[in-house]
Amino acid sequence: MRLYIILLILSLFACSQKHIHLNSSPLLVMKRTACYGTCPQYTITIYNDGLVRYDGKMFVDKIGCFKSTLSKKIISDIKLELNNVNFLAFQNEYDTHVTDVPSVIVKIYLEGKTHEVIDRFNGPLELKRIHKFIDNIVDSIQVWNQCKLE
């Protein structure tokens, strides 16, 4: 009987987890962090197969988990842009001692390599262009679906 109750509880917790996309590897993850004001806080994950996952936290239009898809051409354009700015050559961190500055953290998985850049302050212009490029792509998506609980 105890085993039955334990299995029942475990199955309930397993059912409450958000569906995790396992069919494709991520291309990039971009996260905007909090500040002491109303800075938008969200995480965008773009997968190589075109899936986009958006997790809105605070000060954004969409709060929660949403997903959509991008075309193969847009995925190709993202890879091209990351190569054009030589993303793998950026420093790991551009920081400041000021505490009220949000960070933009971008982690890419490109050509078998992984590179994460934390831009809290004074990152190069090319890095800022990548942030804007990704935001513009995500902002252009017309159809979003809420992530399903499974």
N, C-alpha and C positions, 0 to 999 in steps of 0.2 A: 504494500500500500504506500509506504514512504517513497519507494522508487517511482511509483506512478505519479505522485504529487510533484516530486522533483522534476520528472520529465515533462509534466504539464507546465510547470513554471518556466522551465528552460524553453519550451516551445513557444510560450507566450512572448518571451523576450526576443526570441529569434524572429518572430513575426513582426515585431515592432521596428525592426531595423530598416532603414531606407535601402532601396535597391542600389547595389553598386554595380557599375558597368564593368564587366570583366572581359568582354569580347575584343577590346582594342586597348592599345597602350596610349597613355597620355602623350600629347605633343607639348603642352605647356599648362602651367597653373599660374594665374596671376591673382594676387590677393592685395586688397587695399585695406589698411588697418585704421584703427581709431585715432582720433585726436581729442583735445579737450572741448571741441566744438561740435559741429554737425557734419563732419567729414563722412562721405559715403563709405560704408564698410561692406565688402562683399568679396567672394572668391569665384573666379571663373576657371573652369577646367575645360580645355579643348583637347579632344582625342583625335588620333590619326584617322579614324574612320568618319570624322565629321561631327560626332556627337559633341554638344556643348552642354556643360552643366553649370548653372549659375546658383550660388548660394548667397542670398541677400540677408544681411544681418541688421544694419541700422542705417537710417537716412538715405534710403533708396526706394524706388517705386515698387519693386518686387521684394517682399520679405519672404524668406523660405527658399526651398529648393525647386528649381525649374530646369527644364531641359529642352533642347532644340537640336537642329542639325545644320551643318554648313556643307556647301558643295565641295567636291574634290578640288575645284579650282581655287577656292578660298583657302583651303588647307595648304595647297601648293604655294599660294601667294604668301601665306604666313611663314612657311619654311624659307622661301626666297628672301623675304624681308629680314628674318633672323640671320640668315647667312650674309646678306648685304651689309648689315651693321656689325657683323662679326661679333655676335652676341657672346660667343664662348670666350672672347678676349676681355670682356668687361670684368672689372674688379668684383669680388664677392660682396662688397659692402661699400656704400657711400653714406656716411653717417654724420651726425652732429650731436652736440651736447644739449641742444634745445629739446625740451621734453614734449612740447605741444606741436610736434610735426608728425603727420601720418607717414607711414611707409608704404611703398609699393614693392611687393616681393614677387619676382618672376622666376619661375623654375622651368627650364626647358629640357626636353628629352629629344635630342637631335643627333642623328647619325651615330647612334650607339653611345653618345656622351650625355652627361647630365651636368647642368650648370645653373646655380641659383644666384640671383643678384638681389640684394636688399638695397633699395633706394629710399633712404630716409631724408636725404638732403644733398643737393649739389651733384646729382648724377649727371653724366654727360647728356648732351642734347639728343644724341642718337637713341639713348635709352628712353628718354622722355617720349620720343617719337614712337617707339615700340609700345609704350603704355597707351598712347593715344590711338595708335593703329588698332590694337586689340580692343580697346573700348569702343571705337567706331564700328568695328565688325560686329561686336555684340549688340551695340545699340541699333544696328540696322536690321537685326532679326525681328521679323514681324510676328511670328507664331511661337509661343512658349507653352509648354505643358508642365503642370506641376508634377514633381517626382512622385511616384506611387509608393505607398507603404506596402511592403510585402511581408 
